[in-house]
Amino acid sequence: MQVRIYPRHIFALIFSFIVVTSAHAQVVRVDSLSNWKKSFRTGLNINQASFSGNWKAGGVNSFGFNTLLNFKADYKKDKNSWNNEIDLLYGMVNNAGQGYRKTNDRVFIDTKYGRSLSTYWDFAASLNFQSQFARGFTYAKVDTLPDEVSTLISDSFAPAFITAALGFEYHPTDYFKVRISPLAPRVTLVSSVDRFVTADNPTPYGVQPGKFARFEWLSAQILAEFSKDIAKNVNLKWRYLLFANYETLEMKTIDHRLDLTLTAKVNQFINVSLGGILLYDYDQDTGAQWSQAFSLGLLYSIQNYKPE
């Protein structure tokens, strides 16, 4: 079986090289003199199956992988704080007879300045970016054709969401925080949006045909994050994002997104993870969208502080 590697997937191969050449599980190098808390985590999971031509039980030759990269750099001194995060995820599978298909794809970049108001509350000003790396398709079977027909519904950084937010952050512990932003203007970017126009979806991602952006100036955002070892060698991480446009404010037009990952460390080198995404965005679809993935592979992390 021949697997084609696309140029836009080169970043995944770089992730793979990082993991394979530095798979030393978790490294903690405490730097008690620094005002920065830094952590870097990367992982690689590979799935492969092949069968002889006379394999009677049946099966499809396949190759696939999932890769992730997460980097955090948090600064704290006196009443001032600056928190930064890059969270990347990508996965693909190539099944014989079907070709390449994407399984996971996420780009999340966030930066926030905070000014302490009390023990648990900060004033917060933030900017975040959400998008994807590769094209997205839907697949449908047509009776008159032998293969499934693919329809392009998204592309590299199309859509992309940029949100600036002003508000307050509540952080009762190191592993949980919630950011409440009554003012959170957002711009949605979609290059060549006409590619995605259909009879059922005349304004893809809320962007009018012939334009490349949608501006929502009067909006609010809530961002909540949780990351904690809930048992020995078992970590639960989730991120919830709510976005509401005051100009079109209805229950059905409020956007919700929940990213959840449960990771269990098998030994020094191997981990098992179960993850999922639940998304409701009225501009994309009138129903809830979800995805789920299970993987077994390598995980490497390094940080300059000891977690509580």
N, C-alpha and C positions, 0 to 999 in steps of 0.2 A: 504494500500500500504506500502510495506517495502522499506526503503531507506538504502542502504548500505554505510557506511562511511569508506573510505579507509585510511590507516595510513598516506599516503602522504598528506591528507587533514586536518591533525590535526592543522596545522598552521591557517587554516581558522576558526576553532572553537575557537582558542585563540583570533583571531581578534574579533570574535563575543562577547566573554566574555568582552573584553576591551570596546567595544561599549556599551553593555547593562548596564555594571556597572558604566559607566562614561558619560552617555549621557546628557551632560550639554551644548550642542550646542558649541558655540565658547567662549574660555576663553583667555583673553589677560592680561598677568601679565608683565608689562613693567619693564625691568631691564636696566636702562640708564647707569649704571656703567660698564656693561660688554661689551667686544669687540665681543661677540658672539651674532648672531641672530639665534634663534632656533625656529622651528615650528614642530608640530606633528599633523597629521590628519589621522583619521581612520573612516571607514564607513561600514555599513552593510545593504544590501537590501535582503529581503526574498520574494519569490513568491510561492504560493501554490494554488492548485485547486483540488477538489474531487467531484465525482458525484455518485449518487445512481445507482444501476444496471438497474433500469427502467427509467432513465433520457432520455426522448425522444428527446431532442434537441441535444444529442450527446456531446462528450467531452472525454478528456483523463486525468486521475488522474496524477498530477505532483507535484514536489517539487523542488525548486531551490533557489540559493542565489548568490549574488555577494558581495565580500568584498575587501576593499582596505586599504593600509597603506602607508603613505608618511611621511618621516622624513627628515628635512633639518637642517644643522648646518653650518652657515657661519661666518667666522672669518675675521675681518678687523682691521688692526692697521698700521698706517703710510702708507707705500707703499706696504705692504704685505697683501695678502688675501689667505684664504683657504676655499673652498666651497665643501660641502659634501651633497649627496642626496641618499636616498634609496626610491625607488618607486615600490611597489608591488601591484598586482591586480590578483584576481582569481574569477572565477564564474563557476557554474555547474548547470545542470538541470537533474532530473530523471523523465522521462516520462514512464508511465505504458506501458509495451510491448516493450520499447526501451532501458531501463536501463539508467545508468549514461552517460552523455555527457558533455564535457567541453564547456563553452561559452566564458570565458575570462581567460587569463593566461599571466602574464608579471612579469619579474624580471629585474629591472634596478638599477644599483649601479654606482655612479659616484663620483670621487674626483678630485679636481683641485687646483693647487697652482698658484697664480697670483702675478705679480710684476708690479706695476703701472708705466706706461710710460708717460701718460698724463691724462687729466680729464676723457676721455672716453675710453682709450685704455690701455690694460694690456698685458704683456707677459704671456703666459699660458702654463702650463705643466699638463696634465691630464691622468687619467686612468679610463676606464669605463668597466662595465660588463653587458651583456644582455643575458637573457635566459628565461626559463619557469620552472614551478614546476611539471607538470604532463604530462602524455602521450597524444599524439595527434593522432587522427584517421580521415580517410575519410570513408564515408558510401555510399554504392551503393546497389541498388536493383537488385537481380538476379531472373529471372523468375522461376527457378526451386526450389527456396527456399522461405519459408514463411517470413523470416526475412531478414533485410538488412545485408550485409556482411561488416565487418569493416576491414580496412587496416591500420596497424601501420605506421605512417610517421614521428613521433618524440617521444622523451621521456624526462624524467626528466633531465634537464641540458644537453640535446642532441637535438639540438645544443646549444652551449654556445659560445658567442663572447667576446673576451677580446681585447680591443684597447687601446694602449698608444699613446698619441698625444702631439706634440709640435707646438706652433704657437702663435696666438694672439687672444684676446677677445675684442669685442666692446660692451660697455654697456652704451648707452645713458640715460637709465632710470632704475629704480629698477625693473620694470616688464618686461623688454625685454633685451636680450643679445644674441650675436652670436659669436661663437668660430670658428676661421678659422685656421686649422692645416695642413700645407703643408706636414708635416711628421707625419704619423699616422699608424705605423705597427699594424696588427691585426692577431690574431690566432683564428681559428674556431675549436672548440672541439666537436667531435661526438663519443661517446663510442659505440663500436660494430656497426660501420657504415653499415656493410653488411646487417643488418636487414632492412634497408630502400632502398636497391638497387632494382630497377625495370628496365624493358626494356626501359621505357621512361625517367628514371632518373638514369643513371649508376654511377654518382658521387654525392650522396646526399650532399647538402650544400657545394659542391665543394671539398669534402674530398674523396680521392681515397679509394676504397675497400681495406681492410687489414691494413689501417692506422687509426689513431684516431684524427689527427689534420691536418689543412692546415695553412701554414704560408704565410702571405702577407706582406713582409717587406717594399716594396716601395709603399706607399699608402698615401692618403689624406682624411681628414674628415672635415665636416662642421656640427656644432651643434648649432641650434637656439632654444631659449625657450622664451615663452610668458606666463604670468600669471597676470591677471588683472580683477578687478570688472568693467565690461563694463556697468553695470546699478546697481541700488540699489538691493542688495541681489542676483546678478547674476554674476558669475565668469566664465571667459573664459580662458582655459589653453591649450596650445599646445606645442609640442616638435617636431622639424624636424631634421632628421639625414641623412646626405649624406656621402657615403663612395665610394672612387674610387681607384682602383688598377692601378698604372702607367704602369705595365707590360702588362695588358690586357685592356688598356684604350680605350673604345668605348662608345658611348652614351648608347647602350643597356646593357653594363656591369656595369654601375654606379648604386649603390644601393640607394634607397630612402625609408625613413620611416617617416610617419607623425602620431603622436598620438594626438588626440583632445578630450577635455572634456568640456562640458558646464553644469554648476551646478547652479541651482536656489534654494534659501532657501525659503521654504514655511512658516515655523514658526521657533520657537526656537529649535525644535527637528527634524523636517522633511525637507528633501531636495529631489529635483528631478534632475536627471542627464541624459544627453545624451552624449554618447561617441562613438568614432570610431577610427579605425586604417586603414591607407592606406599604403601598403607595395609593393615595387617592388624590387626583388632580383633575378637576372638572374640565379644564382646558385640554386635557389629553384624552380622557375617557369618562363616561358617566358612572362607571363602576370602579370598584377597587381592583388594583393590580397587585400581584404578589410574585415573588420568586424565592426559590429555596435551593440550597446546595449543601452537600455533605462531602467531606474530603479527609484524606489521610496523607500526611506528608511531613516535611521538615519545617521547623520554625526557629528562627534565630532572633535574639533580642539583646540589646545592650543599653544600659542607662547609668547615669552618674549619681543616683540616689537609691536608697533602700525604701521600697514601698511600705506603707503602714499596714 
